[in-house]
């Protein structure tokens, strides 16, 4: 496994981050396809044994049970060697202050996350989305206080407009508060709108990029008309891509056949090659998913292969901020 510094920090993270939305109690939350604790443990163990030290979850995944299951699984290994990330923003309970990025919500949810994860701190605490109802000054000061209290080592952000991310960084710098070190955004061969503003901004500011859905909800790993248990129940995911994307999927398939590798390896190898990308966040519910991600780190694509993968892309509207 190779490692990279996360942005301009001194933190070393594996080039693959294991995304843990796939792990949780199936009848809790909105993801009925998640793996329970017994099924999750082999994936966490395989990841650690392969050198993956970076794990990403969120408080809202499976109503908090993802954090519980992942925390117990990681307790079998040295905490000092694990880079553990979680997120805050989504609604965790009904009524006022049950979600969002107010000072009250952040200070409440970090304690709940730490309890579920069974740890005294998280290495990376991320805002899951932008909160238009809370002043960004309030959010950034609250996050800064978490770092100073030792509950989070670094802070990061997820999908938002580049101007919003820039504003948050400016506010933090203006007040001497902790700045975001990472951006977890929607970026893959089927969705490249981040290349317009967010990716250049992160490169300029030394922010690490850790894309979510690097395989486009599995679209890049199978024939266009094939389905999975997840795709059949993922209404939001169905809205992210469009029928003309099948030409890109076909290009991935062609190169995979020529190379004698899987489609997932080709799609991930392309993403790992993009400037500024530190570690794609890869979900795994089958052993092959993890094997493909690990193998992709060593797969070198040629400039001509990348041209074939990119030539069918066409601009589209913003997707993934909801």
C-alpha positions as CSV (number, residue, x, y, z in Angstrom):
1,X,0.0,0.0,0.0
2,X,1.2,3.5,-0.8
3,X,0.6,6.5,1.4
4,X,0.2,10.2,0.9
5,X,0.1,13.3,3.1
6,X,-3.4,14.5,3.6
7,X,-3.2,17.9,1.9
8,X,-0.6,20.1,3.4
9,X,-0.7,18.3,6.8
10,X,1.9,15.8,8.1
11,X,-0.7,13.1,8.3
12,X,0.0,10.0,6.3
13,X,-3.0,8.2,4.9
14,X,-3.3,5.1,2.6
15,X,-4.2,5.8,-1.0
16,X,-7.4,3.9,-0.5
17,X,-9.9,5.0,2.2
18,X,-12.4,2.3,3.3
19,X,-15.9,3.9,3.1
20,X,-18.0,2.5,5.9
21,X,-21.5,3.5,4.8
22,X,-21.8,-0.1,3.7
23,X,-21.6,-1.3,7.4
24,X,-24.5,-0.9,9.8
25,X,-27.7,-2.6,11.1
26,X,-29.8,-3.1,7.9
27,X,-33.1,-2.1,9.5
28,X,-31.8,1.1,11.0
29,X,-31.6,4.2,8.8
30,X,-32.3,4.1,5.0
31,X,-29.7,1.6,3.8
32,X,-31.3,-1.8,3.8
33,X,-28.3,-3.3,1.9
34,X,-25.7,-2.7,4.6
35,X,-23.7,-5.5,6.2
36,X,-24.2,-6.4,9.9
37,X,-21.4,-6.6,12.4
38,X,-20.4,-10.2,11.8
39,X,-20.2,-9.6,8.1
40,X,-18.3,-6.3,8.5
41,X,-15.4,-7.5,10.6
42,X,-13.6,-9.5,7.8
43,X,-13.6,-6.4,5.6
44,X,-12.0,-4.2,8.3
45,X,-9.5,-6.9,9.1
46,X,-8.6,-7.4,5.4
47,X,-8.2,-3.6,4.9
48,X,-5.9,-3.2,7.9
49,X,-3.8,-6.3,6.8
50,X,-3.4,-4.8,3.3
51,X,-2.1,-1.5,4.8
52,X,-5.2,0.6,4.6
53,X,-5.2,2.9,7.6
54,X,-7.9,5.3,6.6
55,X,-11.6,4.7,7.5
56,X,-14.5,7.0,6.9
57,X,-18.0,6.9,8.4
58,X,-20.7,9.3,9.5
59,X,-23.1,9.8,12.4
60,X,-26.1,9.4,10.1
61,X,-25.0,6.1,8.5
62,X,-27.5,3.4,9.5
63,X,-28.7,5.7,12.4
64,X,-25.4,5.6,14.1
65,X,-24.9,1.9,14.0
66,X,-22.1,2.2,11.3
67,X,-20.0,4.1,13.9
68,X,-20.7,1.5,16.5
69,X,-19.9,-1.5,14.3
70,X,-16.8,0.1,12.8
71,X,-15.5,1.3,16.2
72,X,-15.8,-2.2,17.7
73,X,-14.1,-3.7,14.6
74,X,-11.2,-1.3,14.7
75,X,-10.7,-1.9,18.5
76,X,-8.9,-5.1,17.5
77,X,-6.0,-3.0,16.1
78,X,-3.7,-0.2,17.4
79,X,-5.6,3.0,17.6
80,X,-2.4,4.9,17.0
81,X,-2.1,3.4,13.5
82,X,-5.7,4.1,12.4
83,X,-6.8,7.3,10.8
84,X,-10.5,7.5,11.7
85,X,-12.9,9.9,10.1
86,X,-16.5,10.7,10.7
87,X,-19.0,13.4,9.8
88,X,-21.7,15.7,11.2
89,X,-24.6,17.6,9.8
90,X,-27.4,15.1,9.0
91,X,-30.5,14.8,11.2
92,X,-30.0,12.4,14.1
93,X,-33.3,12.9,15.9
94,X,-36.6,14.8,15.3
95,X,-37.3,18.3,16.7
96,X,-35.1,21.4,17.0
97,X,-31.3,21.0,17.0
98,X,-31.5,17.4,15.8
99,X,-29.1,18.2,12.9
100,X,-27.2,20.9,11.2
101,X,-24.0,22.7,12.1
102,X,-24.9,25.0,15.0
103,X,-22.5,25.1,17.9
104,X,-25.0,23.1,19.9
105,X,-25.4,20.4,17.3
106,X,-21.6,20.0,16.7
107,X,-20.7,19.8,20.4
108,X,-23.5,17.3,21.0
109,X,-22.8,15.1,18.0
110,X,-19.1,14.8,18.5
111,X,-19.7,13.3,21.9
112,X,-22.3,10.9,20.6
113,X,-19.9,9.9,17.8
114,X,-17.0,9.3,20.1
115,X,-19.2,7.2,22.4
116,X,-20.3,5.0,19.5
117,X,-16.8,4.7,18.0
118,X,-15.4,3.9,21.4
119,X,-12.5,6.4,21.1
120,X,-11.4,9.6,22.8
121,X,-10.8,11.4,19.5
122,X,-11.3,11.2,15.7
123,X,-8.5,12.0,13.4
124,X,-10.7,13.8,10.9
125,X,-14.1,15.4,11.7
126,X,-15.9,16.6,8.6
127,X,-19.0,18.7,8.0
128,X,-21.2,16.4,5.8
129,X,-22.8,19.3,3.9
130,X,-23.1,23.1,4.0
131,X,-25.6,24.4,6.5
132,X,-27.4,27.5,5.1
133,X,-29.2,28.2,8.4
134,X,-26.1,28.6,10.6
135,X,-23.5,31.4,10.3
136,X,-20.3,29.8,9.0
137,X,-18.5,31.8,11.8
138,X,-20.4,29.8,14.4
139,X,-19.6,26.5,12.7
140,X,-15.9,27.1,12.2
141,X,-15.3,28.4,15.8
142,X,-17.1,25.3,17.2
143,X,-14.9,23.0,15.0
144,X,-11.8,24.9,16.1
145,X,-12.8,24.4,19.7
146,X,-13.1,20.6,19.1
147,X,-9.5,20.5,17.8
148,X,-8.3,22.5,20.8
149,X,-10.1,20.2,23.2
150,X,-8.4,17.2,21.6
151,X,-11.6,15.6,20.3
152,X,-10.6,16.0,16.7
153,X,-7.1,16.1,15.2
154,X,-8.1,17.7,11.9
155,X,-11.3,19.0,10.3
156,X,-12.6,18.5,6.8
157,X,-15.6,19.4,4.6
158,X,-17.8,17.6,2.1
159,X,-19.8,18.5,-1.1
160,X,-20.5,22.2,-1.4
161,X,-19.9,25.0,-3.9
162,X,-16.3,26.2,-4.2
163,X,-17.3,29.7,-3.1
164,X,-18.7,28.3,0.1
165,X,-15.6,26.3,0.9
166,X,-13.4,29.3,0.1
167,X,-15.5,31.5,2.5
168,X,-15.2,28.9,5.3
169,X,-11.4,28.9,4.9
170,X,-11.2,32.6,4.8
171,X,-13.3,33.0,8.0
172,X,-11.1,30.5,9.8
173,X,-7.9,32.2,8.7
174,X,-9.2,35.6,9.6
175,X,-10.0,34.5,13.2
176,X,-7.0,32.3,13.6
177,X,-9.1,29.2,13.8
178,X,-8.4,25.7,12.4
179,X,-8.8,25.4,8.6
180,X,-10.2,22.5,6.7
181,X,-7.5,20.1,5.5
182,X,-9.6,18.0,3.2
183,X,-12.5,18.0,0.8
184,X,-14.7,14.9,0.4
185,X,-16.5,15.6,-2.9
186,X,-18.5,13.8,-5.6
187,X,-15.9,13.0,-8.3
188,X,-15.5,10.1,-10.7
189,X,-15.4,9.3,-14.4
190,X,-19.2,10.0,-14.7
191,X,-19.1,13.2,-12.8
192,X,-16.3,15.6,-13.3
193,X,-17.8,19.0,-12.7
194,X,-15.5,19.4,-9.6
195,X,-12.7,20.0,-12.1
196,X,-14.1,23.4,-12.9
197,X,-13.6,25.1,-9.5
198,X,-13.3,22.8,-6.5
199,X,-10.3,20.8,-7.6
200,X,-8.2,23.8,-8.6
201,X,-9.1,25.6,-5.4
202,X,-8.0,22.6,-3.3
203,X,-4.8,22.3,-5.3
204,X,-4.1,26.0,-4.7
205,X,-4.8,25.9,-1.0
206,X,-3.1,22.6,-0.3
207,X,-6.3,20.7,0.6
208,X,-6.4,17.0,0.2
209,X,-9.2,15.5,-1.9
210,X,-10.9,12.3,-0.8
211,X,-13.7,11.7,-3.4
212,X,-16.9,9.8,-2.5
213,X,-18.6,7.4,-4.9
214,X,-15.4,6.9,-6.9
215,X,-17.1,4.1,-8.8
216,X,-20.3,6.0,-9.4
217,X,-22.5,3.9,-7.2
218,X,-21.1,0.8,-8.9
219,X,-22.1,2.0,-12.4
220,X,-18.4,1.9,-13.5
221,X,-18.0,-1.7,-12.4
222,X,-20.7,-3.5,-14.5
223,X,-22.6,-3.4,-17.7
224,X,-24.8,-0.3,-18.0
225,X,-28.1,-2.2,-17.8
226,X,-27.0,-4.5,-14.9
227,X,-28.4,-3.8,-11.4
228,X,-27.5,-4.6,-7.9
229,X,-29.4,-4.8,-4.6
230,X,-28.2,-1.3,-3.8
231,X,-29.0,0.3,-7.2
232,X,-32.6,-1.1,-7.1
233,X,-33.3,0.8,-3.8
234,X,-31.0,3.8,-4.1
235,X,-33.4,6.4,-5.5
236,X,-31.0,9.3,-4.9
237,X,-28.2,7.5,-6.6
238,X,-30.3,6.9,-9.7
239,X,-30.6,10.7,-10.1
240,X,-26.8,11.3,-10.2
241,X,-26.0,9.9,-13.7
242,X,-27.6,9.8,-17.1
243,X,-28.1,7.3,-20.0
244,X,-25.4,8.9,-22.2
245,X,-22.8,7.9,-19.6
246,X,-23.0,4.3,-20.9
247,X,-20.3,5.3,-23.5
248,X,-17.9,6.0,-20.7
249,X,-18.8,2.7,-19.0
250,X,-18.1,1.0,-22.3
251,X,-14.7,2.6,-22.5
252,X,-13.8,1.4,-19.0
253,X,-14.9,-2.1,-20.0
254,X,-12.8,-2.0,-23.2
255,X,-9.6,-1.0,-21.3
256,X,-10.3,-3.5,-18.6
257,X,-10.6,-6.3,-21.1
258,X,-7.4,-5.3,-22.9
259,X,-5.5,-5.1,-19.6
260,X,-6.9,-8.3,-18.1
261,X,-8.1,-6.4,-15.0
262,X,-11.5,-5.5,-13.6
263,X,-13.5,-2.4,-14.5
264,X,-13.2,-1.2,-10.9
265,X,-9.5,-1.2,-11.1
266,X,-9.5,0.9,-14.3
267,X,-11.9,3.5,-12.9
268,X,-10.1,3.8,-9.6
269,X,-6.7,4.0,-11.3
270,X,-7.9,6.9,-13.4
271,X,-9.1,8.7,-10.3
272,X,-5.9,8.0,-8.4
273,X,-4.0,9.6,-11.3
274,X,-5.9,12.9,-11.0
275,X,-3.9,15.9,-9.5
276,X,-4.8,16.5,-5.9
277,X,-6.6,13.3,-5.2
278,X,-5.3,11.8,-2.0
279,X,-7.5,8.7,-1.4
280,X,-10.8,7.7,-3.0
281,X,-13.4,6.5,-0.5
282,X,-14.2,3.0,-1.6
283,X,-17.1,0.9,-0.2
284,X,-16.8,-2.8,-0.1
285,X,-19.6,-5.4,0.5
286,X,-17.8,-8.3,-1.4
287,X,-14.2,-9.4,-1.0
288,X,-13.5,-8.6,-4.7
289,X,-14.4,-4.9,-4.0
290,X,-11.6,-4.5,-1.6
291,X,-9.1,-6.6,-3.7
292,X,-9.9,-4.4,-6.7
293,X,-9.3,-1.2,-4.7
294,X,-6.0,-2.4,-3.4
295,X,-4.9,-3.5,-6.9
296,X,-5.8,-0.2,-8.5
297,X,-3.1,1.6,-6.5
298,X,-0.5,-0.2,-8.6
299,X,-2.3,0.1,-12.0
300,X,-0.7,2.7,-14.2
301,X,-2.8,3.9,-17.1
302,X,-1.3,5.5,-20.2
303,X,-2.1,8.9,-21.5
304,X,-3.9,7.3,-24.4
305,X,-6.0,5.1,-22.1
306,X,-7.0,8.2,-20.1
307,X,-8.0,10.0,-23.3
308,X,-10.3,7.2,-24.2
309,X,-11.8,7.3,-20.7
310,X,-12.4,11.0,-20.8
311,X,-13.4,11.7,-24.4
312,X,-17.1,10.9,-24.0
313,X,-17.7,13.1,-21.0
314,X,-20.0,16.1,-21.4
315,X,-20.9,18.9,-18.9
316,X,-23.9,18.5,-16.7
317,X,-25.7,20.1,-13.8
318,X,-24.4,20.0,-10.3
319,X,-25.2,16.7,-8.5
320,X,-24.5,15.4,-5.1
321,X,-24.9,18.4,-2.9
322,X,-28.3,17.2,-1.4
